[in-house]
Amino acid sequence: MAALPGSFFKMVVFNLIMLLVISFFYAEPFSFAMDPLSWLGRLETDNGPNTTAFLLFAATLLFDAFSWYNTLPLIEGFPKPKQPIFQLLAWAVLIGFILMAFPCDKFSKIHCLGAGLLVGGFWALTGALLFLARERLKKAVYIALHFILHAAALFCAICFVCDNLLKGFSQRPLLLAIIAELGLCLKALWQDEARTEFGWHYKSL
């Protein structure tokens, strides 16, 4: 089984490639800066049916769910007292991937619930991993990373609650913060990795 940092990196690269592919098949011009990413998975657009992009969008999320499910045994390597928290967050992310595959224009509530579980799960997971990695980060860096992560999450939440024109754009800073900080934490925590029957775990934390 591949190490979790490597699996995460491959998932990020795969999703970036699929984002470009899906946007190519999207039924109307897609703004990478301003449009909500969920629009790529709509069944209908103002320009007509969006079937191909929807199928690719749903298939990507279901593949992500399958890939994420295969990483769940790696949670065995987390410190025992905190393991249930990480398991809960990991399962929230998994369910989020599946529910987000429903088109946002036909199953809005299901899709939004999935988005909340997915993004919220990754946000909480990133914050929790930052806490675990605090001793391996400079204090100023640790505080700055928390500030960036939570400020981006607050900005995104406000934009979506207010349903303003920046709600699509607000996804970008949060996703970038989650990807960068989650990758940093995984690299820091798995720098002293050891093989077990489950995969990889910490030598000490």
C-alpha positions in Angstrom: 0.0 0.0 0.0 1.4 3.4 -0.9 2.2 5.9 1.8 -0.6 8.4 2.5 1.4 11.5 1.4 2.0 9.8 -2.0 -1.6 8.8 -2.4 -2.8 12.3 -1.5 -0.4 13.8 -4.1 -1.6 11.5 -6.8 -5.2 12.3 -6.0 -4.6 16.0 -6.3 -2.8 15.6 -9.6 -5.6 13.3 -10.9 -8.3 15.8 -9.9 -6.5 18.8 -11.5 -6.2 16.9 -14.8 -9.9 15.9 -14.7 -10.8 19.5 -13.9 -9.3 20.5 -17.2 -10.9 17.7 -19.1 -14.3 18.2 -17.6 -14.2 22.0 -18.3 -13.4 21.2 -21.9 -16.6 19.3 -22.2 -18.7 21.7 -20.2 -21.6 22.9 -22.2 -20.7 26.6 -21.8 -17.5 28.6 -21.1 -16.3 27.9 -17.5 -14.5 30.5 -15.5 -11.8 28.9 -13.4 -11.7 32.0 -11.3 -15.3 32.7 -10.5 -17.7 29.8 -11.3 -18.5 27.3 -8.6 -16.9 24.0 -9.3 -20.2 22.2 -8.7 -21.5 23.7 -11.9 -19.3 21.3 -13.9 -21.5 18.5 -12.7 -24.8 20.0 -13.7 -27.1 18.1 -16.1 -28.4 21.3 -17.8 -26.8 24.7 -18.5 -28.2 27.8 -20.2 -26.6 26.5 -23.4 -28.3 23.1 -23.2 -27.5 19.5 -21.9 -24.3 19.0 -20.1 -24.3 15.2 -20.1 -20.7 14.4 -20.9 -19.3 16.8 -18.3 -21.8 15.5 -15.7 -20.8 11.9 -16.3 -17.1 12.8 -16.1 -17.7 14.9 -13.0 -19.6 12.1 -11.3 -17.1 9.4 -12.3 -14.2 11.5 -11.0 -15.9 11.9 -7.6 -16.8 8.2 -7.4 -13.2 7.3 -8.3 -12.1 9.7 -5.5 -14.4 8.0 -3.1 -12.9 4.6 -4.0 -9.4 5.9 -3.7 -10.1 7.5 -0.4 -11.8 4.3 0.9 -8.6 2.4 0.2 -6.6 4.9 2.4 -8.9 4.4 5.4 -6.8 1.5 6.9 -4.0 4.1 7.2 -6.0 5.7 10.0 -4.8 2.7 12.1 -1.4 4.5 12.2 -2.8 7.6 14.0 -2.3 8.0 17.8 -4.9 5.8 19.6 -6.5 8.5 21.8 -7.3 10.7 18.7 -8.0 7.8 16.2 -11.8 7.9 16.5 -11.8 11.6 15.5 -9.7 11.0 12.4 -11.9 8.0 11.5 -15.0 10.1 11.8 -13.6 12.9 9.6 -12.3 10.4 7.1 -15.7 8.8 6.7 -17.3 12.2 6.4 -15.0 13.0 3.5 -15.8 9.6 1.9 -19.6 10.2 2.1 -19.1 13.7 0.8 -17.4 12.4 -2.3 -20.3 10.1 -3.0 -23.1 12.6 -2.4 -21.4 15.3 -4.4 -21.7 13.1 -7.5 -25.4 14.0 -7.6 -26.0 16.9 -10.0 -26.3 20.2 -8.1 -29.1 21.4 -10.4 -31.4 18.4 -9.9 -30.5 17.2 -6.4 -29.3 20.4 -4.8 -29.8 19.4 -1.1 -28.0 16.1 -1.5 -25.2 17.7 -3.4 -24.8 20.6 -0.9 -24.8 18.1 2.0 -22.0 16.2 0.2 -20.1 19.4 -0.4 -20.4 20.3 3.3 -19.2 16.9 4.4 -16.3 16.8 1.9 -15.0 20.3 2.3 -15.8 20.5 6.0 -14.2 17.1 6.6 -11.0 18.1 4.8 -11.0 21.4 6.6 -11.3 19.8 10.0 -8.9 17.0 9.1 -6.3 19.6 8.0 -6.7 21.6 11.3 -6.4 18.4 13.3 -3.2 17.3 11.4 -1.8 20.8 11.9 -2.3 20.3 15.7 -0.4 16.9 15.5 2.4 18.5 13.5 2.8 21.5 15.8 6.1 20.3 17.3 7.6 19.9 13.9 6.7 23.4 12.7 8.0 26.8 13.9 5.5 28.5 16.1 5.0 31.5 13.8 4.4 29.1 10.8 2.0 27.0 12.8 -0.1 30.0 13.8 0.0 31.5 10.3 -1.1 28.2 8.7 -4.1 28.0 11.1 -5.0 31.6 10.4 -4.9 31.1 6.6 -6.9 27.9 6.8 -9.7 29.2 9.0 -9.8 32.7 7.4 -10.3 31.0 4.0 -13.0 28.8 5.4 -14.8 31.7 7.0 -14.6 33.7 3.8 -16.1 30.8 1.8 -18.8 30.2 4.3 -19.9 33.8 4.4 -20.0 34.0 0.6 -22.1 30.9 0.3 -24.5 31.9 3.1 -25.0 35.3 1.6 -25.2 33.8 -1.9 -23.1 36.6 -3.4 -21.1 36.8 -6.6 -17.9 35.8 -4.9 -19.1 32.3 -3.8 -17.4 30.6 -6.7 -14.2 32.5 -6.2 -14.2 31.9 -2.5 -13.8 28.1 -3.1 -10.3 28.7 -4.5 -8.5 30.1 -1.5 -10.0 27.4 0.8 -9.2 24.5 -1.5 -5.6 25.8 -2.0 -5.2 26.2 1.7 -6.5 22.7 2.4 -4.4 21.1 -0.3 -1.2 22.9 0.6 -1.5 22.5 4.3 -2.7 19.0 4.3 0.2 18.0 2.0 2.6 19.8 4.3 1.3 18.1 7.4 1.3 14.6 5.8 4.9 15.2 4.7 6.0 16.3 8.2 4.2 13.5 10.0 5.2 10.7 7.7 8.9 11.7 7.4 9.7 8.9 9.9 7.5 6.3 8.4 7.6 2.5 9.1 5.9 -0.3 7.2 3.3 -2.3 9.0 0.6 -4.9 7.9 -1.8 -1.9 7.5 0.5 0.3 5.5 2.3 3.1 7.1 2.2 4.6 10.6 4.1 7.0 12.8 7.2 5.7 14.6 6.4 8.2 17.3 4.2 11.2 17.9 
